[in-house]
Amino acid sequence: MKIALINENSQNSKNPMIEAALKKVVEPMGHTVFNYGMYADADSKPLTYVQNGILAAVLLNSGAADYVVTGCGTGEGAMLACNSFPGVLCGHVADRWMLHLCPGQRCNAVAMPFALKNGWGQELNLEYTFEKLFGFGSGNGYPAERVEPEQRNKKILDGVRAVTMRPLVDVLGEIDQDLVKGALAGEHFQEYFFANATDEAIIAKVKEILGL
């Protein structure tokens, strides 16, 4: 699985810690982490939580990533931004206990509150959460008696989103282009994206936006 890490500007100093915790857990499982920033370097291209959503949508819809781990101070902004786009279903996860619920909805992204519980041991909470998220499967539902209704409701939600969501290529062309360009301006974006993306229409749109 290709896992993309994205965090916004208020939490950029924690990017190395989050990346280390994520890699420590998922790389032994055979997954690959692509860190799209925002990086700890103060000169790194800034990402707002809205741009987290744009970037997550581009990566997931293009096939450049299979899963996105994102977040901001509370995780709420990043979650709302991600869920504004087609092809992204993002749960809000503060700790491993909340993952009993999110996998039942078959999320392909999680938004985490990186400013929460940010004292000693924050990296341990992240490691435990990533272990639960990527090590125990997803889409099973919780608790056991809720499996069938949760999965049924997910199918209903998919049908609703199919009606309410527009193709990402169209969306990208109508959002403020400076906002989109900023979301795709990370120093490793082009390196990672073009090596992994498979959707030709989105690849072409990204090239057009970036003037390539």
C-alpha positions as CSV (number, residue, x, y, z in Angstrom):
1,M,0.0,0.0,0.0
2,K,1.2,3.5,-0.8
3,I,0.5,5.7,2.2
4,A,0.8,9.5,1.8
5,L,1.5,11.7,4.8
6,I,0.2,15.3,4.7
7,N,0.1,17.8,7.6
8,E,-0.7,21.4,7.6
9,N,1.3,24.5,8.5
10,S,0.5,24.8,12.2
11,Q,1.9,21.3,12.8
12,N,4.9,21.4,10.4
13,S,7.4,21.1,13.2
14,K,6.0,17.7,14.1
15,N,6.3,16.3,10.5
16,P,9.6,14.4,11.2
17,M,8.1,12.8,14.4
18,I,4.9,11.8,12.6
19,E,6.8,10.4,9.6
20,A,9.1,8.4,11.9
21,A,6.2,6.9,13.8
22,L,4.3,6.0,10.7
23,K,7.3,4.4,9.0
24,K,8.3,2.5,12.1
25,V,4.8,0.8,12.1
26,V,3.9,0.3,8.5
27,E,7.2,-0.4,6.7
28,P,7.6,-3.8,8.4
29,M,4.0,-4.5,7.1
30,G,5.2,-4.0,3.5
31,H,3.7,-0.5,3.0
32,T,5.5,2.5,1.6
33,V,5.3,6.0,3.1
34,F,5.5,9.1,0.9
35,N,5.9,12.3,2.9
36,Y,4.3,15.1,1.0
37,G,4.9,17.6,3.9
38,M,4.4,20.2,5.1
39,Y,7.9,19.6,6.2
40,A,9.5,21.0,9.4
41,D,11.8,23.3,7.4
42,A,10.4,26.8,7.8
43,D,11.1,27.5,4.1
44,S,9.0,24.5,3.1
45,K,5.9,25.3,1.0
46,P,3.1,25.9,3.4
47,L,-0.1,23.8,3.3
48,T,-3.4,25.0,4.8
49,Y,-5.9,22.4,5.9
50,V,-7.9,23.2,2.8
51,Q,-4.9,22.4,0.7
52,N,-4.5,19.2,2.6
53,G,-7.9,18.2,1.2
54,I,-6.9,19.2,-2.4
55,L,-3.7,17.3,-2.2
56,A,-5.3,14.2,-0.7
57,A,-8.0,14.2,-3.5
58,V,-5.3,14.5,-6.2
59,L,-3.3,11.6,-4.7
60,L,-6.1,9.2,-4.0
61,N,-8.1,9.8,-7.3
62,S,-5.0,9.6,-9.4
63,G,-3.7,6.3,-7.8
64,A,-0.6,8.0,-6.5
65,A,-1.6,7.0,-3.0
66,D,-3.9,4.2,-1.7
67,Y,-4.3,5.9,1.7
68,V,-3.8,9.3,3.2
69,V,-2.8,10.2,6.8
70,T,-3.4,13.8,7.3
71,G,-4.2,16.3,10.1
72,C,-4.0,19.7,11.6
73,G,-4.2,21.1,15.1
74,T,-7.6,19.5,15.9
75,G,-8.0,17.3,12.8
76,E,-11.4,18.8,12.1
77,G,-10.4,21.2,9.4
78,A,-8.4,18.6,7.5
79,M,-11.2,16.1,7.8
80,L,-13.8,18.6,6.5
81,A,-11.6,19.6,3.6
82,C,-10.9,16.0,2.6
83,N,-14.5,15.1,2.6
84,S,-15.3,18.0,0.3
85,F,-13.8,16.1,-2.6
86,P,-14.9,13.1,-4.7
87,G,-13.1,9.9,-4.1
88,V,-12.0,10.8,-0.5
89,L,-13.7,9.4,2.6
90,C,-11.8,10.7,5.6
91,G,-12.4,9.8,9.3
92,H,-11.4,11.8,12.3
93,V,-9.1,9.8,14.5
94,A,-7.6,11.1,17.8
95,D,-6.4,7.7,19.1
96,R,-6.6,4.0,18.5
97,W,-9.9,3.6,20.2
98,M,-11.7,5.7,17.6
99,L,-10.4,3.3,14.9
100,H,-13.0,0.8,16.0
101,L,-15.5,3.0,14.2
102,C,-13.6,4.5,11.3
103,P,-12.7,1.1,9.6
104,G,-16.4,0.2,9.6
105,Q,-16.9,3.1,7.2
106,R,-14.1,1.9,4.8
107,C,-12.2,5.2,5.0
108,N,-9.3,5.8,2.6
109,A,-8.0,8.7,4.7
110,V,-7.8,9.7,8.3
111,A,-7.4,13.2,9.8
112,M,-5.6,13.4,13.2
113,P,-5.4,16.2,15.8
114,F,-1.6,16.6,15.9
115,A,-1.9,19.4,18.6
116,L,-3.7,17.0,20.9
117,K,-1.8,15.1,23.6
118,N,1.4,16.7,22.3
119,G,3.5,16.2,25.4
120,W,5.6,13.2,26.3
121,G,4.6,10.0,24.6
122,Q,2.8,11.6,21.6
123,E,4.8,9.4,19.3
124,L,3.6,6.4,21.2
125,N,0.0,7.3,20.8
126,L,0.7,7.7,17.0
127,E,2.5,4.3,16.8
128,Y,-0.4,2.5,18.6
129,T,-2.9,4.2,16.4
130,F,-1.1,3.4,13.2
131,E,-0.7,-0.2,14.4
132,K,-4.5,-0.5,14.8
133,L,-5.2,1.4,11.6
134,F,-2.9,-0.6,9.2
135,G,-2.4,-3.9,11.0
136,F,-5.9,-5.1,11.6
137,G,-7.8,-4.7,8.3
138,S,-10.6,-2.3,7.6
139,G,-14.3,-2.3,6.7
140,N,-15.3,-4.9,9.3
141,G,-17.6,-2.7,11.4
142,Y,-17.8,-2.4,15.1
143,P,-19.2,-3.6,17.4
144,A,-20.1,-7.0,16.0
145,E,-23.9,-6.4,16.0
146,R,-23.4,-3.2,14.0
147,V,-21.4,-4.8,11.2
148,E,-24.3,-5.3,8.8
149,P,-26.0,-2.0,9.3
150,E,-22.7,-0.1,9.1
151,Q,-21.8,-1.8,5.8
152,R,-25.3,-1.2,4.5
153,N,-25.2,2.5,5.4
154,K,-21.8,2.8,3.7
155,K,-23.3,1.5,0.4
156,I,-26.1,4.1,0.8
157,L,-23.5,6.8,1.4
158,D,-21.6,5.7,-1.7
159,G,-24.8,6.1,-3.8
160,V,-25.4,9.6,-2.4
161,R,-21.8,10.7,-3.0
162,A,-22.0,9.4,-6.6
163,V,-24.8,11.9,-7.2
164,T,-23.4,14.9,-5.2
165,M,-19.8,14.7,-6.1
166,R,-18.4,15.9,-9.5
167,P,-15.4,14.5,-11.4
168,L,-12.1,15.7,-9.8
169,V,-10.7,17.0,-13.1
170,D,-13.6,19.4,-13.3
171,V,-13.3,20.5,-9.7
172,L,-9.6,21.2,-10.0
173,G,-10.2,23.5,-12.9
174,E,-12.7,25.6,-11.1
175,I,-11.1,26.1,-7.7
176,D,-8.8,29.1,-7.2
177,Q,-5.8,28.1,-9.2
178,D,-3.3,29.7,-6.8
179,L,-4.8,27.6,-4.0
180,V,-4.4,24.4,-6.1
181,K,-0.9,25.3,-7.2
182,G,0.1,25.8,-3.6
183,A,-1.3,22.4,-2.7
184,L,0.9,20.8,-5.4
185,A,4.0,22.9,-4.8
186,G,5.8,20.6,-2.3
187,E,9.4,20.0,-3.0
188,H,8.8,16.2,-3.5
189,F,5.3,16.4,-5.0
190,Q,6.3,16.0,-8.7
191,E,8.9,13.3,-7.8
192,Y,6.4,11.1,-5.9
193,F,3.3,11.9,-7.9
194,F,4.5,11.3,-11.4
195,A,6.2,8.1,-10.3
196,N,3.0,6.6,-8.9
197,A,-0.1,8.2,-10.4
198,T,-2.0,6.1,-12.9
199,D,-5.0,8.1,-13.9
200,E,-4.1,9.8,-17.2
201,A,-6.8,12.5,-17.0
202,I,-5.7,13.7,-13.6
203,I,-2.0,13.5,-14.6
204,A,-2.7,15.7,-17.6
205,K,-4.7,18.1,-15.4
206,V,-1.9,18.3,-12.9
207,K,0.6,19.0,-15.7
208,E,-1.7,21.7,-17.0
209,I,-2.0,23.4,-13.6
210,L,1.7,23.3,-13.0
211,G,2.5,24.5,-16.5
212,L,4.5,21.4,-17.4
